[in-house]
């Protein structure tokens, strides 16, 4: 029953999808957000343009995305009327970022602050977004009043349900918004208010670059701007923590490590060695995959590599399982031979097993660390795009160390449990069977992983 | 699940290949022409299909119902189907993700609702999971054997898997159970496949008559009718249908793409470019982008053409990153444009194995030909033409094979057949056919 549970857990872990930073709406959507802000007696607008991978690729091919030019063009097609008469919206500021998308492609996020006229007395305002009218995507309009300004009536909500296109609702009962105009009547204040704030580039990289990742807490570290003083050790500690927590999510061969160490009469030294292997493999794996993504993305996509890595990891476990099983069988035969009284070959099993054991240990460690955690990959890519490569590298090492710490800890628990188990004499039978059972568990897990991984690579 | 979202793009791409998917959602009006159908339409009405309300309003009312009562299985199932129709109407693939979510909810509430299985089946079809679609369709059918819709899902999957005989039988059963737009459209497609063009046109006109007030299925049917005309060189008739389709349902990408092809056949390249650009802007399906690139190429704008071809590369990467299989489509594009020919052949082999339909056979035959393996190509070309389909592109490919095998007279005969059927069957290859036919 327990083995079944473990098997089921392993299967589940492998079935979990690779977190890719896909655009939350389709990869060809152009998503638009218009926000009218009455700040005191001044009218402002915030416009957000979110281009998914394909429109970004098209824009790049057609000469690139120039923030200022885009802002002017968008302003020209954002129609504002105050009291029924057309009013001008003038772009004042903009922020532009290219958050990484899927398939090694980028997406675009442009935020524009536009200044409108001063309002005097109760005014009716209307806005209509004529940009990209035929293109598919999320279209949202929000009208807000602040600093003493009051909305008398408004056809639009005062709060964005997509958080300014940063978090599209996943609610099954919410259709993609298709709102591109709004009317409102406002009572402005008599004094001016401050212009609404645009998202800062740091926050942008933070929020958008990591939107689809499993461990956003870790990924956000890279976007923190102040790197100095006490921040670095704290960041490293947080990265370590996230690594340790991440290791507790399904996968990472925890059950395999436990089964192996219990069966192989592992010592604390073995557990530490395992941890070190996991750290090294994971760090190297993330860097290698990052390199592939950056330089070879014309030929290989990271998303395509994951199935192969899964298979390699699974085959490693099978190999270790077979090897352990053979070792056990040989031992068992020796034991029988000894029992029958043939004392003629006396080599030291322990030494022989030791070298083999180290290799098996290495195999298990590599299989546990070879699949780079997608979050770590995102951190690496974000670090490169933010020109904070060194910082990113240390973060990833800390993350991998955290990962290994959990594994080592589990290993140590397993070792300790086995020793207690061995000391309490439960009738030698169970203790003698334990190593063979553990070999079978490792083998079964490996086969299950292979069966799961294989269909994905063809 | 974020990485599922792009699958929507493939979904729309599938709509091009499995074109007869159309109208799966909309069932016939209350005045359906047979007694059997009349008894069925009562159920449809209950299900909300025959309502005058547009799909958008149907979606809103179902959403409101479910806000109030989230355990309403029937509404979840209907919402799942309605989202699929919205995806077709808006081209927005996120509706497909929502459809999958809604159908899953329905399934959890009632694991024995055949409507849910057929809905998941049509979703699987859209995602090119043909074997899965067949399984789901059969599950739905086992639960309620008299529902016409299930035969549609099963038959559509069978067509893509190359099991034509049983597919045609299923389409016939579907029509007997419930003559409707979707049934007639499928019958028409079957007739087209076996080369009975006039009969196919008749059936498609019947499908058009059966269209309800919902605009998109009617527009879709017009596009199919126009394509039948186009495939037989009747460009003006085709153009009329495409224009009507785009009038019925404005900014309809399928109609705009078809219009582009027709305008190009009529020699109006500038207009063709305009239409295709609009289609690509709406839904960047690889085949639309390829057509736009070809149009630019023929119009003497190599830079713009190359830009489109590069975009196909990006789209392919996105689809692959999402685990969507578009091997056949990519192989076809690469072979047509003389790119990575050995790689394209490998892709075509994989694609044909997954989709052993006449289209799969034809792409593989074409890939083999362009790699100089004309003997092997002949075998697959024979398979591709086994139903007697009147398709100028397939005729042309056969002509190239015969020519490559040194059978020049036979080759010329195929080129002439292709040109007689549809003199402008391809922007790139019709001129080649004309040269070799002489």
HADDOCK unambig.tbl for C-alpha pairs under 7 A between the chains (distance, minus, plus):
assign (segid A and resid 20 and name CA) (segid B and resid 3 and name CA) 5.99 0.50 0.50
assign (segid A and resid 22 and name CA) (segid B and resid 2 and name CA) 5.81 0.50 0.50
assign (segid A and resid 22 and name CA) (segid B and resid 3 and name CA) 5.53 0.50 0.50
assign (segid A and resid 24 and name CA) (segid B and resid 2 and name CA) 5.71 0.50 0.50
assign (segid A and resid 24 and name CA) (segid B and resid 5 and name CA) 6.78 0.50 0.50
assign (segid A and resid 25 and name CA) (segid B and resid 5 and name CA) 6.44 0.50 0.50
assign (segid A and resid 25 and name CA) (segid B and resid 94 and name CA) 5.65 0.50 0.50
assign (segid A and resid 26 and name CA) (segid B and resid 5 and name CA) 5.71 0.50 0.50
assign (segid A and resid 26 and name CA) (segid B and resid 6 and name CA) 5.20 0.50 0.50
assign (segid A and resid 26 and name CA) (segid B and resid 8 and name CA) 6.73 0.50 0.50
assign (segid A and resid 26 and name CA) (segid B and resid 92 and name CA) 6.94 0.50 0.50
assign (segid A and resid 26 and name CA) (segid B and resid 93 and name CA) 5.63 0.50 0.50
assign (segid A and resid 26 and name CA) (segid B and resid 94 and name CA) 5.88 0.50 0.50
assign (segid A and resid 27 and name CA) (segid B and resid 6 and name CA) 5.59 0.50 0.50
assign (segid A and resid 61 and name CA) (segid B and resid 307 and name CA) 6.60 0.50 0.50
assign (segid A and resid 102 and name CA) (segid B and resid 318 and name CA) 6.31 0.50 0.50
assign (segid A and resid 102 and name CA) (segid B and resid 321 and name CA) 6.79 0.50 0.50
assign (segid A and resid 103 and name CA) (segid B and resid 317 and name CA) 5.51 0.50 0.50
assign (segid A and resid 103 and name CA) (segid B and resid 318 and name CA) 5.22 0.50 0.50
assign (segid A and resid 103 and name CA) (segid B and resid 321 and name CA) 5.38 0.50 0.50
assign (segid A and resid 134 and name CA) (segid B and resid 282 and name CA) 6.75 0.50 0.50
assign (segid A and resid 135 and name CA) (segid B and resid 281 and name CA) 6.45 0.50 0.50
assign (segid A and resid 135 and name CA) (segid B and resid 282 and name CA) 5.58 0.50 0.50
assign (segid A and resid 136 and name CA) (segid B and resid 92 and name CA) 6.13 0.50 0.50
assign (segid A and resid 136 and name CA) (segid B and resid 282 and name CA) 6.50 0.50 0.50
assign (segid A and resid 172 and name CA) (segid B and resid 98 and name CA) 5.64 0.50 0.50
assign (segid A and resid 172 and name CA) (segid B and resid 101 and name CA) 6.66 0.50 0.50
assign (segid A and resid 172 and name CA) (segid B and resid 102 and name CA) 6.53 0.50 0.50
assign (segid A and resid 173 and name CA) (segid B and resid 63 and name CA) 5.36 0.50 0.50
assign (segid A and resid 212 and name CA) (segid B and resid 2 and name CA) 6.72 0.50 0.50
assign (segid A and resid 301 and name CA) (segid B and resid 321 and name CA) 6.92 0.50 0.50
assign (segid A and resid 303 and name CA) (segid B and resid 321 and name CA) 5.38 0.50 0.50
assign (segid A and resid 304 and name CA) (segid B and resid 321 and name CA) 6.57 0.50 0.50
